[in-house]
């Protein structure tokens, strides 16, 4: 009903051209049919394949009116007022000055002709010549309650066709939440596919629904859907971070709580497990994980980089509730004198979104060099906390060896984990994992078992980053000592 009231108001405002960017063409026409009964105006629809036809009553199709230029000439010449819906007309405006001029003349003669043109396309770049005569209208998206009804409608439809279905009401509610941001048509197609695949609606459908939703909202590689979320049982250490997240889990799960956690910054040594921690946040909270590629945002044309970021953040809002992971954020926001102010504009766009967003998007930003980041990014209210992921201590190194050896099927009982932890002092988690992998390759080459001696040999051959970049790492740890929360303890 709200769409009908709003669209009626727009059409009564004497705006000559209304632009509706949507894939739901049939829904627009159905809305206009209902509006026509209020405005007492005939509704016509045009496409290049069908020509012109009246849609508020049954009248024959004018097949001769398929030419994009001729249809504008017909509208301009007819004296009977009406609403003309031009479907997918956008290709006939780009580099077509005659069509642009005809649209402008129809708009200029609105007071005498009373014709309203409704341009319906998936996207429409309005030429500057007619921009001041246009109004944009956006169809509303279904609410969670409406999506739940949609799911049950699809269930009843399939049952009426003889399909036996199992429905988990709790899963229906969760699916409705995850379908937010989609149109009615897209949501119905995804629901139908999820039900038809296994004859049920269950929690196992959530991942496939999130995947299908993300593909519909394609971002051409700038924003990626991460399938491989983790669990904190797969990560050694990070006790403070785990406790922080555990304390906030009830509020994250409660849709009625207003002051939800907004985000965290994970600062630390390369290979210390920041990326794993970001994946684990999504896994623990059972939310889809989106990864924003800061390098993929950049475009040589002025303004396009900021547009890419706005589109990515809009998609994150549509995918909410979700976790948005910005990896190595300093590479995209570090100030530069050679980028013509792009990094500054990106920062402004991101800060505005962080402060004003209403959607349930939890931000996880990871960084290796926090001093390259602007201070306004880290203030409270934008980030809830800054955690420093330091090099693992002896006990954590033992746990890391245990995880990676078990994952690769190595015999643990024959290994002295305490000795391995001693030899791996100064190693990051990633460096320990690579030492285990190297030992497996060496054992395979020389046809010998992966034993204590081989693992120690690999460790002694490795020069960890804490040695190679010792001065920079010492400075980073010193900076973080009194400015951040240690993620491990």
C-alpha positions as CSV (number, residue, x, y, z in Angstrom):
1,X,0.0,0.0,0.0
2,X,2.9,2.4,0.8
3,X,4.2,2.0,-2.8
4,X,0.8,2.9,-4.2
5,X,0.5,6.0,-2.1
6,X,4.0,7.1,-2.9
7,X,3.7,6.5,-6.6
8,X,0.4,8.3,-6.7
9,X,2.0,11.2,-5.0
10,X,4.8,11.4,-7.5
11,X,2.5,11.2,-10.5
12,X,0.3,14.0,-9.0
13,X,3.3,16.2,-8.6
14,X,3.2,17.2,-12.3
15,X,6.6,15.6,-12.9
16,X,6.9,14.8,-16.7
17,X,9.3,11.9,-16.4
18,X,9.5,9.3,-13.6
19,X,12.6,7.0,-13.5
20,X,12.2,3.6,-11.8
21,X,15.4,1.5,-11.7
22,X,14.3,-2.1,-11.0
23,X,14.2,-5.6,-12.5
24,X,10.5,-6.0,-11.3
25,X,9.0,-4.6,-14.5
26,X,5.7,-6.5,-14.1
27,X,5.3,-5.3,-10.5
28,X,5.7,-1.6,-11.7
29,X,2.9,-2.1,-14.3
30,X,0.6,-3.8,-11.7
31,X,1.2,-0.9,-9.3
32,X,0.4,1.6,-12.1
33,X,-2.8,-0.2,-13.0
34,X,-4.0,0.3,-9.4
35,X,-2.8,4.0,-9.5
36,X,-4.7,4.6,-12.7
37,X,-8.0,3.9,-10.9
38,X,-7.2,6.8,-8.6
39,X,-5.8,9.2,-11.2
40,X,-8.4,8.4,-13.9
41,X,-5.6,8.3,-16.5
42,X,-5.0,5.5,-19.1
43,X,-1.8,3.5,-18.7
44,X,0.2,2.4,-21.7
45,X,3.2,0.1,-21.8
46,X,5.9,0.0,-24.5
47,X,8.8,-2.3,-25.3
48,X,10.9,-2.7,-28.5
49,X,9.5,-6.2,-29.0
50,X,5.8,-5.7,-28.2
51,X,5.2,-2.2,-29.3
52,X,2.6,0.0,-27.5
53,X,-0.4,-1.4,-25.7
54,X,-2.9,-0.1,-23.2
55,X,-2.6,-2.1,-19.9
56,X,-5.4,-0.8,-17.7
57,X,-8.0,-2.3,-20.1
58,X,-7.9,-4.9,-22.8
59,X,-7.0,-3.2,-26.1
60,X,-5.0,-4.6,-29.0
61,X,-1.2,-4.2,-29.2
62,X,0.1,-1.5,-31.7
63,X,2.8,-3.6,-33.2
64,X,3.7,-0.8,-35.7
65,X,4.9,1.4,-32.7
66,X,8.0,-0.6,-32.0
67,X,10.6,2.0,-33.2
68,X,12.1,3.8,-30.2
69,X,12.0,7.2,-31.9
70,X,8.6,6.8,-33.4
71,X,7.0,6.0,-30.1
72,X,8.2,9.3,-28.6
73,X,6.9,11.1,-31.7
74,X,3.5,9.3,-31.2
75,X,3.4,10.3,-27.5
76,X,4.2,13.9,-28.4
77,X,1.6,14.2,-31.1
78,X,-1.4,12.5,-29.3
79,X,-3.8,14.9,-27.5
80,X,-5.2,12.4,-25.0
81,X,-3.4,12.5,-21.7
82,X,-1.9,9.3,-20.3
83,X,0.9,7.6,-18.5
84,X,3.4,5.9,-20.8
85,X,5.7,3.2,-19.4
86,X,8.8,2.7,-21.6
87,X,10.5,-0.6,-20.6
88,X,14.3,-0.9,-21.2
89,X,14.5,2.4,-23.0
90,X,18.0,3.2,-21.7
91,X,19.9,2.1,-24.8
92,X,17.9,4.5,-26.9
93,X,18.9,7.5,-24.9
94,X,22.7,7.1,-24.8
95,X,24.2,8.9,-27.9
96,X,20.8,9.4,-29.4
97,X,20.3,13.2,-29.4
98,X,17.0,13.1,-31.3
99,X,15.4,10.9,-28.6
100,X,16.7,13.1,-25.8
101,X,15.3,16.1,-27.5
102,X,11.9,14.4,-28.0
103,X,11.8,13.5,-24.3
104,X,12.7,17.1,-23.4
105,X,9.9,18.5,-25.7
106,X,7.3,16.2,-24.1
107,X,8.5,17.4,-20.7
108,X,8.3,21.1,-21.8
109,X,4.8,20.6,-23.1
110,X,3.5,18.8,-20.0
111,X,1.1,21.6,-19.0
112,X,-0.8,21.3,-22.3
113,X,-0.3,17.5,-23.0
114,X,-0.4,16.1,-19.5
115,X,1.7,13.1,-20.5
116,X,3.8,11.4,-17.9
117,X,6.6,9.1,-19.2
118,X,7.8,6.3,-16.8
119,X,11.2,4.9,-17.7
120,X,11.6,1.4,-16.3
121,X,15.1,-0.2,-16.6
122,X,17.5,-2.1,-14.4
123,X,19.7,1.1,-14.5
124,X,19.3,4.5,-16.2
125,X,21.8,7.3,-16.7
126,X,19.7,10.5,-17.1
127,X,21.1,12.9,-19.7
128,X,21.7,16.3,-18.2
129,X,19.3,17.9,-20.8
130,X,16.3,16.3,-19.1
131,X,17.5,15.7,-15.5
132,X,15.6,18.6,-14.0
133,X,12.3,17.2,-15.4
134,X,12.8,13.8,-13.8
135,X,11.9,12.3,-10.5
136,X,13.2,9.0,-9.2
137,X,11.0,6.4,-7.6
138,X,12.2,3.3,-5.8
139,X,10.1,0.3,-5.1
140,X,10.1,-0.8,-1.5
141,X,11.7,-4.1,-0.5
142,X,9.8,-6.7,1.4
143,X,10.1,-6.7,5.2
144,X,11.1,-9.8,7.3
145,X,7.4,-10.5,8.0
146,X,6.5,-10.3,4.3
147,X,9.4,-12.6,3.5
148,X,8.2,-15.1,6.0
149,X,4.8,-15.0,4.4
150,X,6.5,-15.4,1.0
151,X,8.3,-18.5,2.2
152,X,5.1,-20.1,3.6
153,X,3.3,-19.2,0.4
154,X,5.9,-21.1,-1.7
155,X,5.7,-24.0,0.7
156,X,1.9,-24.2,0.3
157,X,2.3,-23.9,-3.5
158,X,4.7,-26.8,-3.7
159,X,2.6,-28.9,-1.3
160,X,-0.4,-28.3,-3.6
161,X,1.6,-29.7,-6.4
162,X,2.1,-33.0,-4.5
163,X,5.6,-32.3,-2.9
164,X,6.1,-33.6,0.6
165,X,8.0,-30.9,2.6
166,X,9.6,-30.6,6.0
167,X,9.6,-27.1,7.4
168,X,11.6,-25.8,10.4
169,X,9.9,-22.6,11.6
170,X,13.0,-21.4,13.3
171,X,14.9,-21.8,10.0
172,X,12.1,-19.9,8.2
173,X,12.7,-16.9,10.5
174,X,16.4,-17.1,9.9
175,X,16.0,-17.3,6.1
176,X,13.7,-14.4,6.1
177,X,16.3,-12.3,7.9
178,X,19.0,-13.3,5.4
179,X,16.8,-12.6,2.4
180,X,16.4,-8.9,3.4
181,X,17.5,-6.6,0.7
182,X,16.1,-8.7,-2.2
183,X,13.1,-7.9,-4.3
184,X,9.9,-10.0,-4.1
185,X,10.8,-11.8,-7.4
186,X,14.4,-12.6,-6.5
187,X,13.4,-13.8,-3.0
188,X,10.7,-16.0,-4.4
189,X,13.1,-17.6,-6.9
190,X,15.8,-18.3,-4.2
191,X,13.2,-19.7,-1.8
192,X,11.8,-22.0,-4.5
193,X,15.3,-23.3,-5.4
194,X,16.2,-23.9,-1.7
195,X,13.0,-25.9,-1.1
196,X,13.2,-27.9,-4.4
197,X,16.8,-29.0,-3.8
198,X,16.1,-31.0,-0.7
199,X,12.4,-30.9,-0.1
200,X,12.8,-29.0,3.1
201,X,13.4,-25.7,4.8
202,X,16.2,-26.1,7.3
203,X,19.2,-24.4,8.7
204,X,21.3,-26.1,6.0
205,X,19.6,-23.9,3.5
206,X,21.1,-20.7,5.0
207,X,24.5,-20.9,3.3
208,X,23.1,-21.6,-0.1
209,X,20.6,-18.8,0.3
210,X,23.4,-16.3,1.3
211,X,25.4,-17.5,-1.7
212,X,22.5,-17.1,-4.1
213,X,21.7,-13.6,-2.7
214,X,25.3,-12.5,-3.0
215,X,25.5,-13.6,-6.7
216,X,22.4,-11.6,-7.5
217,X,24.1,-8.5,-5.9
218,X,27.3,-9.0,-8.0
219,X,30.2,-6.6,-7.2
220,X,32.7,-7.7,-9.9
221,X,35.3,-8.8,-7.5
222,X,35.4,-5.7,-5.3
223,X,33.4,-7.5,-2.6
224,X,33.8,-11.3,-2.2
225,X,31.6,-13.8,-0.4
226,X,33.8,-15.9,1.9
227,X,32.6,-19.5,2.1
228,X,35.3,-20.7,4.4
229,X,34.4,-19.3,7.8
230,X,36.2,-20.8,10.8
231,X,35.6,-21.6,14.4
232,X,37.7,-20.5,17.3
233,X,38.4,-24.1,18.2
234,X,40.7,-24.0,15.1
235,X,42.7,-21.0,16.4
236,X,45.2,-21.1,19.3
237,X,45.4,-18.2,21.7
238,X,43.4,-15.0,21.3
239,X,41.8,-15.5,24.7
240,X,40.9,-11.9,25.3
241,X,39.3,-11.5,21.8
242,X,37.3,-14.7,22.3
243,X,36.0,-13.5,25.7
244,X,35.1,-10.1,24.2
245,X,33.1,-11.8,21.4
246,X,31.5,-14.3,23.8
247,X,30.2,-11.5,26.0
248,X,28.5,-9.8,23.0
249,X,27.0,-12.9,21.4
250,X,23.6,-12.6,23.2
251,X,23.2,-9.0,22.0
252,X,24.2,-9.9,18.4
253,X,21.6,-12.7,18.4
254,X,18.8,-10.4,19.8
255,X,17.3,-8.4,17.0
256,X,15.6,-6.0,19.5
257,X,18.8,-4.7,21.0
258,X,19.7,-1.3,19.6
259,X,23.3,-0.9,20.8
260,X,24.9,-3.7,18.9
261,X,28.6,-4.1,18.5
262,X,29.9,-2.2,15.5
263,X,33.4,-3.4,14.8
264,X,36.9,-4.1,15.8
265,X,40.4,-3.4,14.5
266,X,42.9,-6.3,14.5
267,X,46.5,-5.0,14.5
268,X,49.4,-7.4,14.5
269,X,52.3,-9.1,13.0
270,X,51.9,-10.6,9.6
271,X,50.9,-14.3,9.8
272,X,49.7,-13.9,13.4
273,X,46.2,-15.1,12.7
274,X,44.3,-11.9,12.0
275,X,42.6,-13.3,8.9
276,X,41.6,-16.5,10.7
277,X,40.2,-14.4,13.6
278,X,38.1,-12.4,11.1
279,X,36.7,-15.6,9.6
280,X,36.1,-17.0,13.1
281,X,33.9,-14.0,14.1
282,X,31.6,-14.8,11.2
283,X,31.7,-18.5,12.1
284,X,30.9,-18.1,15.8
285,X,28.1,-15.6,15.1
286,X,26.8,-17.7,12.2
287,X,26.8,-14.8,9.8
288,X,27.8,-14.5,6.2
289,X,31.3,-13.1,5.7
290,X,32.1,-10.5,3.1
291,X,35.7,-9.5,2.2
292,X,36.3,-6.1,0.8
293,X,39.3,-5.9,-1.5
294,X,40.7,-2.4,-1.0
295,X,43.0,-2.7,-4.0
296,X,40.0,-3.7,-6.2
297,X,38.2,-0.4,-5.4
298,X,40.7,1.8,-7.2
299,X,39.7,3.1,-10.7
300,X,41.7,5.5,-12.9
301,X,38.6,7.7,-13.4
302,X,37.9,10.4,-10.9
303,X,34.9,9.5,-8.7
304,X,34.7,5.9,-9.7
305,X,36.8,4.6,-6.7
306,X,34.4,6.3,-4.2
307,X,31.4,5.0,-6.2
308,X,32.8,1.4,-6.0
309,X,33.2,1.8,-2.2
310,X,29.6,3.2,-1.8
311,X,28.3,0.3,-3.9
312,X,30.2,-2.2,-1.7
313,X,29.0,-0.7,1.5
314,X,25.4,-0.6,0.1
315,X,25.7,-4.3,-0.6
316,X,27.0,-5.1,2.9
317,X,23.9,-3.2,4.2
318,X,21.7,-5.4,2.0
319,X,23.4,-8.6,3.1
320,X,23.0,-7.7,6.8
321,X,23.2,-9.2,9.3
322,X,26.7,-10.0,8.2
323,X,30.4,-9.5,9.0
324,X,32.4,-7.2,6.7
325,X,36.1,-7.9,6.7
326,X,38.4,-5.2,5.3
327,X,41.8,-6.9,5.1
328,X,45.0,-4.7,5.3
329,X,42.9,-1.6,5.5
330,X,45.9,0.7,5.6
331,X,46.7,-0.1,1.9
332,X,43.5,1.6,0.9
333,X,43.3,4.4,3.3
334,X,47.0,5.4,3.8
335,X,47.4,9.0,2.8
336,X,49.2,9.7,-0.5
337,X,50.1,12.9,-2.3
338,X,49.9,11.2,-5.7
339,X,46.3,9.9,-5.8
340,X,44.6,13.3,-6.3
341,X,42.8,13.1,-3.0
342,X,41.2,9.7,-3.7
343,X,42.3,8.1,-0.4
344,X,40.9,11.2,1.5
345,X,37.6,10.8,-0.2
346,X,37.5,7.1,0.4
347,X,38.2,7.7,4.1
348,X,35.3,10.3,4.2
349,X,32.9,7.8,2.6
350,X,33.9,5.0,5.0
351,X,33.8,7.2,8.1
352,X,30.3,8.5,7.2
353,X,29.0,4.9,6.7
354,X,30.6,3.7,10.0
355,X,29.0,6.6,11.9
356,X,25.5,6.6,10.3
357,X,24.8,3.0,9.3
358,X,21.6,1.5,10.6
359,X,22.1,-2.0,9.2
360,X,23.5,-4.9,11.4
361,X,26.9,-5.1,9.8
362,X,29.8,-5.9,12.1
363,X,33.1,-4.5,10.7
364,X,36.4,-6.4,11.2
365,X,39.4,-4.4,9.9
366,X,42.9,-5.9,9.9
367,X,46.1,-4.0,9.6
368,X,49.8,-4.6,9.8
369,X,50.8,-0.9,10.2
370,X,48.3,1.1,12.2
371,X,50.5,4.2,12.1
372,X,49.7,4.5,8.4
373,X,46.0,4.9,9.3
374,X,44.2,8.2,10.1
375,X,43.4,8.6,13.8
376,X,39.7,9.4,13.2
377,X,39.2,5.9,12.0
378,X,39.9,4.4,15.4
379,X,37.9,6.6,17.7
380,X,35.3,5.0,19.9
381,X,31.9,4.9,18.3
382,X,33.4,3.8,15.0
383,X,35.5,0.9,16.3
384,X,34.5,-0.7,19.6
385,X,38.0,-2.0,20.3
386,X,41.5,-2.3,18.9
387,X,43.2,-5.7,19.5
388,X,46.9,-6.4,19.1
389,X,47.6,-9.9,17.9
390,X,51.1,-10.4,19.1
391,X,53.5,-13.3,18.4
392,X,52.4,-16.4,20.2
393,X,54.0,-17.4,23.5
394,X,55.2,-20.8,24.4
395,X,51.9,-22.3,25.4
396,X,50.1,-20.9,22.3
397,X,52.9,-22.2,20.0
398,X,52.4,-25.7,21.5
399,X,48.7,-25.4,20.7
400,X,49.5,-24.3,17.1
401,X,51.8,-27.3,16.6
402,X,49.0,-29.6,17.9
403,X,46.4,-28.1,15.5
404,X,48.5,-28.3,12.4
405,X,49.9,-31.7,13.1
406,X,46.5,-33.2,13.8
407,X,45.1,-31.5,10.7
408,X,47.6,-33.3,8.6
409,X,47.3,-36.7,10.3
410,X,50.7,-36.7,12.0
411,X,51.4,-38.9,15.0
412,X,51.3,-36.5,18.0
413,X,52.3,-38.9,20.8
414,X,55.9,-39.2,19.4
415,X,56.4,-35.4,19.4
416,X,57.8,-33.2,22.2
417,X,55.6,-30.2,21.8
418,X,57.4,-28.3,24.5
419,X,60.7,-28.6,22.7
420,X,59.1,-27.6,19.4
421,X,57.7,-24.5,21.1
422,X,61.2,-23.7,22.4
423,X,62.8,-24.0,19.0
424,X,60.0,-21.9,17.4
425,X,60.4,-18.9,19.7
426,X,59.7,-15.7,17.7
427,X,57.6,-17.6,15.1
428,X,54.2,-16.5,14.0
429,X,51.4,-19.1,13.6
430,X,51.8,-19.0,9.8
431,X,55.5,-19.6,10.1
432,X,54.9,-22.6,12.3
433,X,52.4,-24.0,9.8
434,X,54.9,-23.6,7.0
435,X,57.6,-25.4,9.0
436,X,55.2,-28.4,9.5
437,X,54.4,-28.4,5.7
438,X,58.1,-28.2,4.8
439,X,58.8,-31.2,7.1
440,X,56.1,-33.2,5.3
441,X,57.6,-32.4,1.9
442,X,61.1,-33.3,3.1
443,X,59.9,-36.6,4.6
444,X,58.1,-37.5,1.4
445,X,61.2,-36.7,-0.7
446,X,63.6,-38.8,1.4
447,X,61.0,-41.5,2.3
448,X,61.3,-40.9,6.1
449,X,58.7,-40.2,8.8
450,X,57.9,-36.7,10.1
451,X,59.5,-37.0,13.5
452,X,60.8,-34.6,16.1
453,X,64.2,-34.3,14.6
454,X,62.9,-33.4,11.2
455,X,60.6,-30.7,12.6
456,X,63.4,-29.2,14.7
457,X,65.6,-29.3,11.6
458,X,63.0,-27.3,9.6
459,X,62.6,-24.8,12.5
460,X,66.4,-24.2,12.8
461,X,66.6,-23.5,9.0
462,X,63.9,-20.9,9.1
463,X,64.5,-17.2,9.8
464,X,61.2,-15.8,11.1
465,X,59.9,-12.3,10.4
466,X,60.7,-11.4,14.0
467,X,64.4,-11.7,13.0
468,X,64.3,-10.5,9.4
469,X,62.3,-7.4,10.4
470,X,63.2,-7.3,14.0
471,X,63.5,-3.5,14.4
472,X,60.1,-2.8,12.8
473,X,58.4,-5.5,14.8
474,X,59.9,-4.3,18.1
475,X,58.7,-0.7,17.3
476,X,55.2,-2.1,16.5
477,X,55.0,-4.1,19.7
478,X,56.2,-1.1,21.7
479,X,53.6,1.2,20.1
480,X,50.8,-1.3,20.8
481,X,51.8,-2.0,24.4
482,X,49.7,0.8,26.1
483,X,47.4,1.7,23.2
484,X,45.7,-1.5,22.4
485,X,44.2,-4.6,24.0
486,X,46.3,-7.7,23.8
487,X,44.2,-10.3,21.9
488,X,46.0,-13.2,23.6
489,X,46.0,-12.3,27.3
